[in-house]
Amino acid sequence: MQKGRSTTVASQAILECYQNFHDPKYLELDPLLIIRAYLGKREAEEIALIGALFAFGAVAQIQKSLHLAISRTAGIDLYHPQVDEKKAAVLLFDALKGFRHRIYVDRDLVILKLLYRRSVLKFGTLENHFLAHHQSTDETIEKGLAGLIADWRQWVEEIEFKPGAHFGHMLNSPVQKSACKRWVMFLKWMVRKDDGMDLGLWKNPAIRADQLVIPIDTHLYKISRSLRLTRRKTVNWLTALEVTRSLKKIDANDPTRFDFSLCRIGMLKYRKRI
């Protein structure tokens, strides 16, 4: 973030926008509206992951696809002692036949759920899987996310059938310098305390809000450029880190709390002031 008057004006705009828009009443057009209905249930973590990875395109379609993914697989116990991975795949294929969400097809969702199942069986939860690669001393969640994604990429190769042509889009990694927007958004939902918006499902103190990275896409990148949060020319992992570090100058302990409201800053008059 540049110094001087522009920094002060940008900070004021970000804080004012947060006060105006970081409010559950604006969740109507957000996958979190559906996901929050499952808080306290065993499947909440998995539903949040699917919701995050489906979060591109029209919000109405995201919500519709998430509802469909949940309803079609409801009642299937993938963790029953008599259900191995092959049986789990058969059950999921039967339930999800013909499913589609934009570039993803039924087999993509089947593989995603099988990967999640492997994490749960090996580590207990996806949180524990992430923490197997993360240290409390890390600056960010980069190593934890990269390690989890690397494991899943290896596991995909071990599964008997192949995913659709675009499944790799789900497993973008910081190693490839991807901004990993949907994964870091999922981590934000998990780690930040439940404030009526984010979910706060992960409780282990080894991962903290100050280690989170801002979920950045083209829309938020343009806003970040106008607010002088970054000077980088492309949207990638380094850009996400730069924007996050700029936001830490406003709140060092919880820089990603501004994510939801920043995405709505275009509705306000602030752009004329910066």
Secondary structure as the mmCIF struct_conf table of DSSP 4:
data_model
#
loop_
_struct_conf.conf_type_id
_struct_conf.id
_struct_conf.beg_label_comp_id
_struct_conf.beg_label_asym_id
_struct_conf.beg_label_seq_id
_struct_conf.end_label_comp_id
_struct_conf.end_label_asym_id
_struct_conf.end_label_seq_id
BEND BEND1 GLY A 4 GLY A 4
HELX_RH_AL_P HELX_RH_AL_P1 ARG A 5 PHE A 21
BEND BEND2 ASP A 23 ASP A 23
HELX_RH_3T_P HELX_RH_3T_P1 PRO A 24 LEU A 29
BEND BEND3 ASP A 30 ASP A 30
TURN_TY1_P TURN_TY1_P1 PRO A 31 PRO A 31
HELX_RH_AL_P HELX_RH_AL_P2 LEU A 32 ILE A 35
HELX_RH_3T_P HELX_RH_3T_P2 ARG A 36 TYR A 38
TURN_TY1_P TURN_TY1_P2 LEU A 39 GLY A 40
BEND BEND4 LYS A 41 LYS A 41
TURN_TY1_P TURN_TY1_P3 ARG A 42 GLU A 43
HELX_RH_AL_P HELX_RH_AL_P3 ALA A 44 LEU A 53
TURN_TY1_P TURN_TY1_P4 PHE A 54 PHE A 54
BEND BEND5 PHE A 56 GLY A 57
HELX_RH_AL_P HELX_RH_AL_P4 VAL A 59 THR A 73
TURN_TY1_P TURN_TY1_P5 ALA A 74 GLY A 75
TURN_TY1_P TURN_TY1_P6 LEU A 78 TYR A 79
BEND BEND6 HIS A 80 HIS A 80
TURN_TY1_P TURN_TY1_P7 PRO A 81 GLN A 82
HELX_RH_AL_P HELX_RH_AL_P5 GLU A 85 LEU A 96
TURN_TY1_P TURN_TY1_P8 LYS A 97 GLY A 98
STRN STRN1 ARG A 100 HIS A 101
TURN_TY1_P TURN_TY1_P9 ARG A 102 ILE A 103
STRN STRN2 TYR A 104 VAL A 105
HELX_RH_AL_P HELX_RH_AL_P6 ASP A 106 PHE A 123
BEND BEND7 GLY A 124 THR A 125
HELX_RH_AL_P HELX_RH_AL_P7 LEU A 126 LEU A 131
TURN_TY1_P TURN_TY1_P10 ALA A 132 ALA A 132
BEND BEND8 HIS A 133 HIS A 133
TURN_TY1_P TURN_TY1_P11 SER A 136 THR A 137
BEND BEND9 GLU A 139 ILE A 141
HELX_RH_AL_P HELX_RH_AL_P8 GLU A 142 GLU A 158
BEND BEND10 ILE A 159 PHE A 161
TURN_TY1_P TURN_TY1_P12 ALA A 165 HIS A 166
HELX_RH_3T_P HELX_RH_3T_P3 PHE A 167 LEU A 171
HELX_RH_3T_P HELX_RH_3T_P4 PRO A 174 GLN A 176
TURN_TY1_P TURN_TY1_P13 LYS A 177 LYS A 177
HELX_RH_AL_P HELX_RH_AL_P9 LYS A 181 VAL A 191
BEND BEND11 ARG A 192 ARG A 192
BEND BEND12 ASP A 195 ASP A 198
TURN_TY1_P TURN_TY1_P14 PRO A 205 ALA A 206
BEND BEND13 ILE A 207 ILE A 207
HELX_RH_3T_P HELX_RH_3T_P5 ALA A 209 GLN A 211
HELX_RH_AL_P HELX_RH_AL_P10 THR A 218 SER A 226
TURN_TY1_P TURN_TY1_P15 LEU A 227 ARG A 228
BEND BEND14 LEU A 229 LEU A 229
BEND BEND15 LYS A 233 THR A 234
BEND BEND16 ASN A 236 ASN A 236
HELX_RH_AL_P HELX_RH_AL_P11 TRP A 237 LYS A 248
TURN_TY1_P TURN_TY1_P16 LYS A 249 ILE A 250
BEND BEND17 ALA A 252 ASN A 253
HELX_RH_3T_P HELX_RH_3T_P6 PRO A 255 PHE A 258
HELX_RH_AL_P HELX_RH_AL_P12 ASP A 259 LEU A 262
TURN_TY1_P TURN_TY1_P17 CYS A 263 ARG A 264
HELX_RH_3T_P HELX_RH_3T_P7 ILE A 265 MET A 267
BEND BEND18 LEU A 268 LYS A 269
HELX_RH_3T_P HELX_RH_3T_P8 TYR A 270 ARG A 273
#
